[in-house]
Every structure is written in structure tokens, then in C-alpha cells.
Amino acid sequence: MIALAQLNSTSAREFVAVLASIFEHSPWVPQRVAALRPFGSVIALHTALCEAVLQAEGELQLALIRAHPELAGRAALAGDLTSASTSEQKGAGLSLTALTQPQLTRLESLNAEYAGRFGFPFVLAIKGHTPDSVIATLARRVRHDAHEERGVALREICRIAHFRLADLVEEPLGDAIIAMAEDLASFSEQSDALTCSYLTPAHRATAARIRDFMLAAGLATHIDAVGNVVGVLEGAPTPKRVLTGSHYDTVIDAGKYDGRLGILLPIAVAGALRRAGSRLPYALEIIAFAEEEGVRFKATFLGSRAVAGRFDLADLDSVDASGTSLSDAIRGAGHDPAAIPAIARDSSQVACFVEVHIEQGPVLLEAALPVGVVTRIAGSIRSAVAVEGLSGHAGTVPMALRRDAAAAAAEMVLAVERRCSEQPDLVGTVGKLDVPRGAVNVIPGRCEFSIDIRSGSDALRETAAADVGAAMQAIAARRRVKVEQRRVLQAPSVPCAAALQDAWAASIERITGRPALRLASGAGHDAMMMASLGDIGMLFVRCGNGGISHHPDETLSAADADVAARVFEDFLLHFKGSA
């Protein structure tokens, strides 16, 4: 491999020579981007190369497509494939010794039909494919029109280049992680902000890109029935494997690292371990959970609940704002809701679940530390509250005679703040507040709001919730309104295993030379669901801008991502397969 920094500084001739294997027999592609150096990341290099391909003259594009060999075709028979193509076809089971005679016959027939129809060979990034999936894809694409198929072939050539670059050009892990996060942020439901809610086109495009990142790292991958993207780095054969991951859906107008850091960092580390020839004493399974935030269907942790065997099939009847049911959305994405129960992992085969996550708070920032060990995840009680008063004209009803629902609600909001400020390790938030059908000249007859109370102590949280409920009833009685409170979520706090905390701390000390800070998480995480499978552990990573998260100003430095990656790698190498 060659370092990106070195590639940036070579002569143009050397640059082209190094990248000669990326595009089949087509040195003109790297020639056209050599002058654009330096590239800030391998992804930026790949983007420039693909732009050169997509903006090239039609004849050059056609020549590039025709430079690719048929899959299991005449060049393979004659041994005339490039080393890259030989390795790729062998990895997909397309060597002549691996194919069955019916498969080979079918491929020959489809290759001939395809070439006769389009005038160029079938091109497919076959990493992650099997002979049967290659045949199925070829049978589908042979029905495309010529213009459509030419575009598909060029995009597949760019995917091939992505995989080849991953094994040729290296960069610091922190830089790679930040570049991947930036790349994923390009898939959004909004043109001016990052929003990626469950099973939208942006969400499905994100899943496909994460799968490509996993394939480039050398992982065996698949996407399951709820849209989780799963990648496995095989290790020594043991009965248990280590699970890691986080979610890739986002809140509305989100930051780039919440959840996604816990997917991209393990992918980067797994790829580095594979390329270095380091074999873990167990298999590492990275799970990009499809849904955690609950934005579209108001049901949270769909991805991790499925893996943990805690998926509630009643949620399939939930509908989004447009009236689409969860079950229909899953089918529309090409998945089968009936297959969801089979996603559940067997706890006897799970050594532990560990999650890397940005802190989403300022503790590490204030302590000037890049990483820290999570001791527990706070539990939460979420409630929906409705206050019913009496509407009236804003100018004709005397103040003393009013039954103002919004004024009562305002006092209740302050009661939440007052009670949850009384003790440490307790927080309370009213995040939604609404006056339905309100008008500037009408006394509010109804007000609706949410309450979120969190604590690492279940008893403290329950006591606070009860006190808040009693305070609201007293306010309602005094103001002559009615209040109804409905719990919509009750999640107990989840401790992180002491042995995993110690293992994280030891890795931090080995990598940074400093004692590890231990801190609790006030935010909920997928690890809470995964705790039903066994021990969990978490590593927090410092975020900037005062620790802001769930916001476009959420930041993470490449230097901190690099430290966290090295800590994670050290943890994996020292972990023996059981906590």
C-alpha cells in the first residue's frame, strides 16, 4: 500500500503508475486528476477519479467499459485477466473450478445476449456477490435500455475503483472516519440539512454506501429484514463473537457523527486489521442499526430491538405522517416483515456488545480528554401531557375568570424544571409544547406538551416523575383545568459491565498514557437494547462546540477520531472473547 500523503507528493508519472490497476487498462483516468492534488482523503481521490470518468467523452467511456473482461468469460479461460480482476472473480466464486456447469452455461448465454444487445461486456462490482446473485443481476440488467445500462456500467466501474483503492491507498484512521461521515451526510431528505429517517430514499442510499464501506474493509456483509447493515470480520473459530455498532438514521437537521461514528470507526479499524494480517481471537460483527431515533414512525430502536429479540410486531401497524404503515415501508424497501423474528441473535453466541459514540455533552471537552469510559446509560420516562381549559375571547374574559390551558401548562413546565434541578444525576425536559388551533386573540383551551425525565437511578427517576405528576394535578386544580398524562416510554437505566469498563480504561491508558475518565451517559443508545443479550460496554468520544449534538454544529476532530480508533483497536486485540 501507499500512503495518501506520499501519493499526493509523487510526480504525475508516478501517480498514474501507482493507480494503473484501478481502472482497467485506462491510464487516462488518473492522468486527468493528477493536477488536482493534494487530495484530503481517499474518498476525495475516488470522487475526483469518478468525476473524470463520468465527464469524459463518450468514446473514452465506451472504451473503458469495453476494457473490462466478461465474468467467467474467454479472458478468464485463457488466463488473461489482470491480477485485480482475477482476485475479484475468484472472491465471488466465479473461477472456472468453482462454478457448476449449469451456472457456467447460464453465464455464457447471458454474457452473449448482453454483449449482442449493448456492444460491451457486463460490468459489475462483484465484491460481496455469489455466482447466483451475479447471474440474477445480469438477467435483470440485460433488459435495460442502452442509455440506462451504459450509466449503470459506469457507476459499477466507480464502485470497483472504490474497492481497489481501499487496498492500495492508506490514510490515518481519523481522516478516513471523518471522510466517510462527510460522504454519508450527502444522502439527505433535505437539500440544506441532514435528515435521514427510516427507509426513505436517503436512508436506503446511506445503507448501500455503508455496505460498500464494509465490503471495502473486507467484511462479509448483508442487509437484514429491518434494514440493518451487517458486516463480519472473521477471526479464530470460537463459539462467541463480539458485536459492535450504532445507528445510521438521524433526527431532523442532524449532525454528522451521532450514531454513525459507532459504525464507521469499527469499519475503519476492521479494514486496518485485515490489511495488517491481524487475526482476532473471535469474530467481530459490526451492525449499522437502521433505526433508533423514532422520527418517521415514532417507534424507537427498531434496528437494535430486532437484533436483541425485542422487536414488537405490533409496531408494524404504525403509520407515518403520509399514512404509510411500517410494514408497507419495509416491503417497499425490498425486505420481508415476516423475517424480522429471525434477526434475533442467540445470547449464547454473543461475548459482549460494545458501542463507540460521541459524548453528546461537554464533560470530556471540559476535561480536555479525547475519550472516556461510560459507566451506565440513564433510564428515561417520557410522557405526553394534555391540559384542557376553556377557550374564550382574548379581550372579553377577565383574567380572574380564565381557564387558560397554556398558562397552566407554563406553570407545569416550570414544575418539571424545578423538581429536576433539586438533585444531581436527574434531568427533566419539556421538548415539545403546542397550542392546537391557537390564535393570537383566543385564550388557549388546550395545550399539549412532552416530558422527558432521565436518571441513572431508577428509584430517583420514578420518585421525580411521581412528584411532577402530583405538582401538575395541584396546578390543574388551582387553575380549574384538567390535565391528562400518558407515559409513552419507560426505559430502565442500564449499567455497563465492570469488566468491560476496566478493559476500556486499560486501552485508554495504553494509547493515551493518561488515566481514563469514567462518566455516565444521559442519552439513550442502542446498547440499552443489546443489554438483553449480555454484557455491554461503551466508549465516549469528545465532541466540540460545547458538546452540542443532534444539531448541524455537532463536530468531531480527526485527531480525536484517530485516538478513539486506536483505543478501539487496542481493546479488540486485548479482549479474549469474554468479559
C-alpha positions as CSV (number, residue, x, y, z in Angstrom):
1,M,0.0,0.0,0.0
2,I,1.0,3.6,-0.4
3,A,0.2,6.5,2.0
4,L,-2.1,9.1,0.6
5,A,0.4,11.8,1.7
6,Q,3.1,10.1,-0.4
7,L,0.7,9.7,-3.4
8,N,0.0,13.4,-3.2
9,S,3.6,14.3,-3.4
10,T,4.8,12.0,-6.2
11,S,5.4,13.1,-9.8
12,A,2.4,12.9,-12.2
13,R,4.0,9.9,-13.9
14,E,4.4,8.0,-10.6
15,F,0.9,9.0,-9.6
16,V,-0.5,7.4,-12.8
17,A,1.7,4.4,-12.4
18,V,0.5,3.7,-8.8
19,L,-3.1,3.9,-9.8
20,A,-2.7,1.9,-13.0
21,S,-4.7,-1.0,-11.6
22,I,-7.7,1.0,-10.5
23,F,-9.4,1.4,-13.9
24,E,-8.9,-1.5,-16.4
25,H,-6.2,-0.6,-19.0
26,S,-7.3,3.1,-18.8
27,P,-4.4,5.3,-17.5
28,W,-6.2,8.4,-18.9
29,V,-8.4,8.4,-15.8
30,P,-5.6,9.1,-13.2
31,Q,-3.8,11.3,-15.7
32,R,-6.8,13.7,-15.7
33,V,-6.8,14.2,-12.0
34,A,-3.1,14.3,-11.2
35,A,-3.1,18.1,-11.3
36,L,-5.9,18.3,-8.7
37,R,-3.6,17.1,-5.9
38,P,-3.4,17.2,-2.9
39,F,-6.4,15.2,-2.1
40,G,-7.6,15.4,1.5
41,S,-8.9,11.8,1.8
42,V,-9.1,8.6,-0.2
43,I,-12.8,9.3,-0.7
44,A,-11.9,12.7,-2.2
45,L,-9.4,11.0,-4.6
46,H,-12.1,8.4,-5.5
47,T,-14.6,11.2,-6.2
48,A,-12.2,13.0,-8.5
49,L,-11.4,9.9,-10.4
50,C,-15.1,9.1,-10.9
51,E,-15.9,12.6,-12.0
52,A,-13.2,12.2,-14.6
53,V,-14.9,9.1,-15.8
54,L,-18.5,10.5,-15.8
55,Q,-17.4,13.7,-17.6
56,A,-15.3,12.0,-20.2
57,E,-16.1,11.9,-23.9
58,G,-18.5,9.2,-24.9
59,E,-15.9,7.2,-26.9
60,L,-13.5,7.2,-23.9
61,Q,-16.3,6.0,-21.6
62,L,-17.2,3.2,-24.1
63,A,-13.5,2.2,-24.3
64,L,-13.3,2.0,-20.5
65,I,-16.3,-0.2,-20.3
66,R,-15.0,-2.5,-23.1
67,A,-11.7,-2.8,-21.3
68,H,-13.4,-4.9,-18.6
69,P,-13.5,-8.6,-19.1
70,E,-16.5,-10.8,-19.2
71,L,-17.3,-12.5,-15.9
72,A,-16.1,-16.1,-16.2
73,G,-15.6,-15.4,-19.9
74,R,-13.0,-16.1,-22.5
75,A,-10.3,-14.0,-20.8
76,A,-10.7,-16.0,-17.6
77,L,-10.4,-19.2,-19.6
78,A,-7.2,-18.0,-21.3
79,G,-5.8,-16.7,-18.0
80,D,-5.6,-13.1,-19.5
81,L,-7.3,-11.2,-16.6
82,T,-5.5,-8.5,-14.7
83,S,-4.4,-9.6,-11.2
84,A,-7.2,-7.4,-9.7
85,S,-9.9,-8.9,-11.9
86,T,-8.6,-12.4,-11.2
87,S,-8.7,-11.9,-7.5
88,E,-12.2,-10.3,-7.6
89,Q,-13.7,-13.1,-9.8
90,K,-12.2,-15.7,-7.6
91,G,-13.6,-14.0,-4.4
92,A,-17.1,-14.1,-5.9
93,G,-16.8,-17.8,-6.7
94,L,-16.6,-17.1,-10.4
95,S,-13.4,-19.2,-11.0
96,L,-14.0,-21.9,-13.5
97,T,-13.3,-24.6,-10.9
98,A,-15.9,-23.1,-8.5
99,L,-18.8,-22.7,-10.9
100,T,-21.2,-25.6,-11.6
101,Q,-21.8,-26.5,-15.2
102,P,-25.3,-25.1,-15.2
103,Q,-24.0,-21.8,-13.7
104,L,-21.3,-21.6,-16.3
105,T,-23.7,-22.4,-19.1
106,R,-26.2,-19.7,-17.9
107,L,-23.4,-17.1,-17.6
108,E,-22.1,-17.8,-21.1
109,S,-25.6,-17.5,-22.5
110,L,-26.4,-14.3,-20.7
111,N,-22.9,-12.8,-21.5
112,A,-23.5,-13.4,-25.2
113,E,-27.0,-11.9,-25.0
114,Y,-25.8,-8.9,-23.1
115,A,-22.8,-8.2,-25.5
116,G,-25.1,-8.6,-28.5
117,R,-27.6,-6.1,-27.1
118,F,-25.2,-3.4,-25.8
119,G,-21.9,-3.9,-27.6
120,F,-19.8,-4.1,-24.5
121,P,-19.3,-6.6,-21.6
122,F,-21.4,-6.8,-18.5
123,V,-19.6,-4.9,-15.7
124,L,-20.4,-5.5,-12.1
125,A,-18.6,-4.7,-8.8
126,I,-18.7,-8.3,-7.7
127,K,-17.3,-8.0,-4.2
128,G,-20.0,-9.4,-1.9
129,H,-21.7,-11.3,-4.7
130,T,-22.2,-15.0,-5.3
131,P,-22.5,-16.8,-8.6
132,D,-26.2,-16.9,-8.3
133,S,-26.6,-13.2,-7.4
134,V,-24.3,-12.3,-10.3
135,I,-26.5,-14.3,-12.7
136,A,-29.7,-12.8,-11.3
137,T,-28.2,-9.3,-11.7
138,L,-27.1,-10.0,-15.2
139,A,-30.5,-11.4,-16.1
140,R,-32.2,-8.2,-14.8
141,R,-29.8,-5.7,-16.4
142,V,-29.9,-7.3,-19.8
143,R,-33.4,-5.9,-20.1
144,H,-32.3,-2.3,-19.6
145,D,-32.3,0.2,-22.5
146,A,-28.9,1.0,-23.9
147,H,-28.6,4.5,-22.4
148,E,-29.6,3.3,-18.9
149,E,-27.3,0.4,-18.9
150,R,-24.3,2.5,-20.0
151,G,-24.8,4.7,-17.0
152,V,-25.1,1.7,-14.7
153,A,-21.9,0.2,-16.1
154,L,-20.0,3.4,-15.4
155,R,-21.3,3.6,-11.8
156,E,-20.3,0.0,-11.3
157,I,-16.8,0.8,-12.6
158,C,-16.6,3.6,-10.0
159,R,-17.6,1.1,-7.2
160,I,-14.9,-1.3,-8.4
161,A,-12.5,1.6,-8.2
162,H,-13.6,2.3,-4.6
163,F,-12.8,-1.3,-3.5
164,R,-9.5,-1.3,-5.3
165,L,-8.4,2.0,-3.8
166,A,-9.2,0.7,-0.3
167,D,-6.5,-2.0,-0.7
168,L,-4.0,0.3,-2.4
169,V,-4.0,3.7,-0.7
170,E,-4.0,4.2,3.1
171,E,-4.6,7.2,5.3
172,P,-4.8,7.9,9.0
173,L,-7.8,6.2,10.6
174,G,-9.2,9.5,11.9
175,D,-9.1,11.1,8.5
176,A,-10.8,8.1,7.0
177,I,-13.6,8.2,9.6
178,I,-14.3,11.9,9.1
179,A,-14.3,11.5,5.3
180,M,-16.8,8.6,5.5
181,A,-19.1,10.6,7.7
182,E,-18.9,13.6,5.3
183,D,-19.7,11.2,2.5
184,L,-22.8,9.7,4.2
185,A,-24.0,13.2,5.0
186,S,-24.6,13.8,1.3
187,F,-27.6,11.5,1.5
188,S,-30.4,13.6,3.0
189,E,-34.1,14.3,2.7
190,Q,-33.3,18.0,2.8
191,S,-31.1,19.9,0.5
192,D,-29.9,22.3,3.1
193,A,-29.7,20.0,6.2
194,L,-29.0,16.4,7.2
195,T,-32.2,14.4,7.8
196,C,-32.2,10.6,7.2
197,S,-35.3,9.0,8.6
198,Y,-36.1,5.3,8.4
199,L,-36.4,3.7,4.9
200,T,-36.7,6.9,3.0
201,P,-34.7,7.0,-0.3
202,A,-31.9,8.9,1.6
203,H,-31.9,6.2,4.3
204,R,-31.6,3.4,1.7
205,A,-28.8,5.1,-0.1
206,T,-27.0,5.5,3.2
207,A,-27.4,1.8,3.8
208,A,-26.0,0.9,0.4
209,R,-23.0,3.2,1.0
210,I,-22.3,1.7,4.4
211,R,-22.4,-1.7,2.8
212,D,-19.8,-0.6,0.3
213,F,-17.6,0.7,3.1
214,M,-17.9,-2.7,4.8
215,L,-17.1,-4.5,1.6
216,A,-14.1,-2.3,1.0
217,A,-12.9,-3.2,4.5
218,G,-13.1,-6.9,3.6
219,L,-16.1,-7.8,5.6
220,A,-18.8,-10.3,4.8
221,T,-21.9,-8.2,4.5
222,H,-25.7,-8.4,4.3
223,I,-28.7,-6.2,4.9
224,D,-31.4,-7.8,7.1
225,A,-35.2,-7.6,7.1
226,V,-35.4,-4.3,9.1
227,G,-32.5,-2.6,7.1
228,N,-29.7,-3.2,9.5
229,V,-26.4,-3.4,7.6
230,V,-24.2,-6.2,9.0
231,G,-20.5,-6.8,8.4
232,V,-18.4,-9.6,9.9
233,L,-14.7,-9.8,10.2
234,E,-13.9,-13.4,10.7
235,G,-11.4,-14.4,13.4
236,A,-10.4,-17.5,15.2
237,P,-13.2,-20.1,15.3
238,T,-14.9,-19.6,18.7
239,P,-18.5,-20.1,19.9
240,K,-18.9,-16.4,20.7
241,R,-18.4,-13.2,18.8
242,V,-18.1,-9.6,19.8
243,L,-20.8,-7.3,18.5
244,T,-20.4,-3.6,17.9
245,G,-22.3,-0.8,16.1
246,S,-24.7,2.0,16.4
247,H,-27.5,3.7,14.3
248,Y,-27.4,5.4,10.9
249,D,-30.8,7.1,10.9
250,T,-30.8,10.7,12.2
251,V,-33.0,13.3,13.8
252,I,-34.3,16.2,11.7
253,D,-31.5,18.7,10.9
254,A,-28.9,16.5,12.4
255,G,-25.2,16.4,13.0
256,K,-22.9,14.0,11.1
257,Y,-21.5,11.8,13.9
258,D,-24.3,10.9,16.3
259,G,-24.7,7.1,15.8
260,R,-22.7,7.0,12.7
261,L,-19.3,7.3,14.4
262,G,-20.1,3.9,16.1
263,I,-20.4,2.3,12.7
264,L,-17.6,4.0,10.7
265,L,-14.9,3.7,13.3
266,P,-15.2,-0.1,13.7
267,I,-15.3,-0.4,9.9
268,A,-12.1,1.6,9.6
269,V,-10.4,-0.5,12.3
270,A,-11.6,-3.8,10.9
271,G,-10.2,-2.8,7.5
272,A,-6.9,-1.9,9.1
273,L,-6.7,-5.2,11.0
274,R,-7.4,-7.2,7.9
275,R,-4.9,-5.4,5.7
276,A,-2.2,-5.8,8.5
277,G,-2.9,-9.5,8.7
278,S,-4.0,-9.3,12.3
279,R,-6.5,-12.1,13.2
280,L,-8.7,-11.5,16.2
281,P,-9.3,-14.5,18.6
282,Y,-13.1,-14.2,17.8
283,A,-15.3,-12.9,15.0
284,L,-16.2,-9.2,15.1
285,E,-19.7,-8.3,13.9
286,I,-20.4,-4.7,13.1
287,I,-24.1,-3.7,12.9
288,A,-25.3,-0.5,11.5
289,F,-28.7,-0.3,13.1
290,A,-31.3,1.0,10.7
291,E,-33.5,2.9,13.2
292,E,-33.0,4.4,16.7
293,E,-34.4,7.9,16.7
294,G,-38.1,7.2,16.1
295,V,-38.5,10.2,13.7
296,R,-40.7,8.6,11.0
297,F,-42.9,6.0,12.8
298,K,-42.5,7.2,16.4
299,A,-41.2,3.8,17.3
300,T,-37.6,3.8,18.6
301,F,-34.7,1.3,18.5
302,L,-36.3,-0.7,15.7
303,G,-32.9,-2.0,14.5
304,S,-31.3,-3.0,17.8
305,R,-34.6,-4.3,19.2
306,A,-34.8,-6.7,16.2
307,V,-31.2,-8.0,16.9
308,A,-31.9,-8.3,20.6
309,G,-35.1,-10.3,20.0
310,R,-37.2,-7.4,21.4
311,F,-39.0,-6.2,18.3
312,D,-42.7,-5.6,18.9
313,L,-44.6,-6.9,15.8
314,A,-47.5,-4.6,16.8
315,D,-45.2,-1.7,15.6
316,L,-45.7,-2.9,12.1
317,D,-49.1,-1.3,12.1
318,S,-47.6,2.2,13.0
319,V,-48.1,4.8,10.2
320,D,-46.0,7.8,9.3
321,A,-47.3,11.3,8.5
322,S,-48.3,10.3,5.0
323,G,-50.3,7.2,6.2
324,T,-47.7,4.6,5.1
325,S,-47.5,1.7,7.5
326,L,-44.2,0.4,8.9
327,S,-44.9,-3.0,7.3
328,D,-45.5,-1.4,3.9
329,A,-42.3,0.7,4.2
330,I,-40.3,-2.4,4.9
331,R,-41.8,-4.3,2.0
332,G,-41.2,-1.2,-0.3
333,A,-37.5,-1.4,0.6
334,G,-37.4,-5.0,-0.6
335,H,-37.5,-6.6,2.9
336,D,-39.9,-9.1,4.4
337,P,-41.5,-8.2,7.8
338,A,-42.2,-11.9,8.4
339,A,-38.4,-12.4,8.5
340,I,-37.8,-10.0,11.4
341,P,-38.0,-12.5,14.3
342,A,-35.2,-14.5,12.6
343,I,-32.9,-11.5,13.0
344,A,-32.6,-12.1,16.8
345,R,-29.2,-13.2,17.9
346,D,-28.6,-16.1,20.3
347,S,-27.2,-14.7,23.5
348,S,-25.1,-17.9,24.0
349,Q,-23.1,-16.8,20.9
350,V,-22.6,-13.2,22.0
351,A,-19.4,-12.4,24.0
352,C,-20.5,-8.8,24.5
353,F,-21.8,-5.7,22.8
354,V,-19.6,-2.5,22.7
355,E,-20.6,0.8,21.3
356,V,-18.5,3.8,20.4
357,H,-20.4,7.1,20.5
358,I,-19.8,10.8,20.6
359,E,-20.4,12.0,24.1
360,Q,-23.2,14.5,23.2
361,G,-22.2,16.6,26.1
362,P,-19.4,18.8,27.4
363,V,-17.7,16.6,30.1
364,L,-14.8,15.3,28.0
365,L,-14.4,18.7,26.4
366,E,-14.1,20.4,29.8
367,A,-11.7,17.7,31.0
368,A,-9.5,18.2,27.8
369,L,-9.7,14.4,27.1
370,P,-10.4,12.8,23.7
371,V,-12.2,9.7,25.1
372,G,-13.8,8.3,28.2
373,V,-15.4,5.2,29.6
374,V,-19.2,5.0,30.1
375,T,-20.3,3.6,33.4
376,R,-24.1,3.4,32.8
377,I,-26.8,4.6,30.5
378,A,-29.5,6.7,32.1
379,G,-33.1,5.4,32.0
380,S,-35.9,7.6,31.0
381,I,-39.6,8.2,31.4
382,R,-41.3,10.0,28.6
383,S,-44.9,11.3,28.9
384,A,-47.4,13.1,26.7
385,V,-49.4,15.7,28.6
386,A,-52.7,17.3,27.6
387,V,-54.1,20.3,29.5
388,E,-57.8,21.1,28.9
389,G,-59.1,24.5,29.8
390,L,-61.7,26.7,28.2
391,S,-61.3,28.8,25.1
392,G,-62.6,32.4,25.1
393,H,-62.2,35.8,23.6
394,A,-58.9,37.4,24.5
395,G,-60.5,40.8,25.0
396,T,-63.7,40.0,26.9
397,V,-62.9,37.4,29.5
398,P,-61.5,38.9,32.8
399,M,-58.1,37.5,34.0
400,A,-59.6,36.1,37.2
401,L,-62.2,34.1,35.3
402,R,-60.0,32.4,32.8
403,R,-59.2,28.7,32.5
404,D,-56.2,29.2,30.3
405,A,-54.7,25.9,29.3
406,A,-51.4,27.4,28.1
407,A,-50.8,29.4,31.3
408,A,-51.4,26.3,33.3
409,A,-49.1,24.3,31.1
410,A,-46.4,27.0,31.5
411,E,-46.6,26.6,35.3
412,M,-46.3,22.8,34.9
413,V,-43.2,23.2,32.7
414,L,-41.6,25.2,35.4
415,A,-42.6,22.5,37.9
416,V,-40.7,20.0,35.8
417,E,-37.6,22.2,35.8
418,R,-37.8,23.0,39.5
419,R,-38.1,19.3,40.6
420,C,-35.4,18.0,38.3
421,S,-33.0,20.7,39.4
422,E,-33.1,19.5,43.0
423,Q,-30.7,16.5,42.7
424,P,-27.7,15.6,40.7
425,D,-28.0,12.7,38.2
426,L,-31.5,13.9,37.4
427,V,-32.7,15.9,34.4
428,G,-36.1,16.9,33.1
429,T,-37.0,18.4,29.7
430,V,-40.1,19.7,28.0
431,G,-39.1,19.4,24.4
432,K,-42.5,19.9,22.7
433,L,-45.1,22.5,23.6
434,D,-48.1,23.2,21.4
435,V,-51.4,25.0,21.4
436,P,-53.6,23.2,18.9
437,R,-55.6,25.6,16.7
438,G,-54.2,28.5,18.7
439,A,-54.8,32.1,17.6
440,V,-53.4,35.5,18.7
441,N,-56.8,36.7,20.0
442,V,-58.1,33.4,21.6
443,I,-57.5,32.2,25.2
444,P,-55.9,28.7,24.7
445,G,-58.4,26.0,25.5
446,R,-55.9,23.2,25.1
447,C,-52.2,22.8,25.4
448,E,-50.1,19.7,24.8
449,F,-46.5,19.1,25.8
450,S,-44.0,16.3,26.4
451,I,-41.9,15.5,29.5
452,D,-38.7,13.5,29.4
453,I,-37.2,12.7,32.8
454,R,-33.9,10.8,33.0
455,S,-31.6,9.5,35.7
456,G,-29.0,6.7,36.2
457,S,-31.0,5.8,39.3
458,D,-34.4,4.1,38.5
459,A,-35.7,5.0,42.0
460,L,-34.7,8.6,41.8
461,R,-36.3,8.9,38.3
462,E,-39.6,7.3,39.5
463,T,-39.8,9.5,42.5
464,A,-39.2,12.6,40.5
465,A,-41.8,11.6,37.9
466,A,-44.4,11.0,40.7
467,D,-43.6,14.4,42.3
468,V,-44.0,16.1,38.9
469,G,-47.3,14.3,38.3
470,A,-48.6,15.4,41.7
471,A,-47.5,19.0,41.1
472,M,-49.3,19.1,37.8
473,Q,-52.5,17.9,39.4
474,A,-52.3,20.6,42.1
475,I,-51.7,23.3,39.4
476,A,-54.7,22.0,37.4
477,A,-57.0,22.0,40.4
478,R,-56.0,25.6,41.4
479,R,-56.4,26.8,37.8
480,R,-59.6,24.9,37.2
481,V,-58.3,22.9,34.2
482,K,-57.9,19.2,33.6
483,V,-54.6,17.5,33.0
484,E,-54.0,14.1,31.5
485,Q,-50.6,12.5,31.5
486,R,-49.8,9.3,29.4
487,R,-46.5,7.5,29.6
488,V,-45.2,6.7,26.1
489,L,-41.8,5.3,27.1
490,Q,-40.3,3.8,30.2
491,A,-36.7,2.6,29.9
492,P,-34.7,1.5,33.0
493,S,-31.1,2.6,33.4
494,V,-28.5,0.1,32.1
495,P,-25.1,-0.4,33.7
496,C,-22.0,-1.1,31.7
497,A,-20.2,-4.3,32.7
498,A,-17.4,-3.6,35.2
499,A,-15.0,-5.9,33.3
500,L,-15.6,-4.0,30.1
501,Q,-15.2,-0.7,31.8
502,D,-11.8,-1.8,33.1
503,A,-10.9,-3.2,29.6
504,W,-11.7,0.2,28.0
505,A,-9.8,2.0,30.7
506,A,-6.7,-0.1,30.2
507,S,-6.8,0.5,26.5
508,I,-7.2,4.3,27.0
509,E,-4.2,4.3,29.3
510,R,-2.1,2.3,27.0
511,I,-2.9,4.5,24.0
512,T,-3.0,8.0,25.6
513,G,-0.8,7.5,28.6
514,R,-3.4,9.1,30.8
515,P,-5.9,7.7,33.3
516,A,-9.3,7.1,31.9
517,L,-12.2,9.3,32.9
518,R,-15.4,7.4,33.7
519,L,-18.8,9.1,33.1
520,A,-22.4,8.3,32.8
521,S,-24.5,8.7,29.6
522,G,-27.6,10.8,29.9
523,A,-28.6,9.9,26.4
524,G,-30.2,6.6,25.3
525,H,-28.3,4.3,23.0
526,D,-28.7,1.0,21.1
527,A,-26.6,-0.6,23.8
528,M,-29.6,-0.4,26.1
529,M,-31.5,-2.8,23.9
530,M,-28.4,-5.1,23.3
531,A,-28.0,-5.5,27.1
532,S,-30.6,-8.3,27.0
533,L,-28.0,-10.4,25.0
534,G,-25.2,-10.0,27.5
535,D,-22.6,-7.5,28.9
536,I,-22.4,-4.1,27.3
537,G,-19.6,-1.5,27.2
538,M,-19.3,2.0,25.8
539,L,-16.6,4.4,24.7
540,F,-17.4,8.1,24.6
541,V,-15.5,10.4,22.2
542,R,-15.2,14.1,22.7
543,C,-17.3,16.4,20.5
544,G,-16.6,20.1,20.1
545,N,-18.8,23.2,20.2
546,G,-19.6,22.8,23.8
547,G,-20.6,19.2,23.3
548,I,-23.6,20.1,21.1
549,S,-25.3,17.1,19.4
550,H,-28.5,16.4,17.4
551,H,-27.6,19.7,15.6
552,P,-25.7,20.6,12.4
553,D,-23.0,22.3,14.6
554,E,-22.1,18.9,16.0
555,T,-18.3,18.4,15.5
556,L,-15.6,15.8,15.9
557,S,-12.0,16.2,15.1
558,A,-10.0,13.8,13.0
559,A,-7.4,13.7,15.8
560,D,-10.0,12.5,18.4
561,A,-11.4,10.0,15.9
562,D,-7.9,8.7,15.4
563,V,-7.3,8.3,19.2
564,A,-10.7,6.6,19.6
565,A,-9.9,4.2,16.7
566,R,-6.6,3.2,18.2
567,V,-8.2,2.7,21.6
568,F,-10.9,0.5,19.9
569,E,-8.3,-1.5,18.1
570,D,-6.3,-2.0,21.3
571,F,-9.5,-3.1,23.1
572,L,-10.2,-5.7,20.4
573,L,-6.6,-7.0,20.4
574,H,-6.6,-7.5,24.2
575,F,-10.1,-8.8,24.6
576,K,-10.1,-12.6,24.9
577,G,-13.6,-13.3,23.8
578,S,-15.4,-13.0,27.2
579,A,-15.9,-10.2,29.6
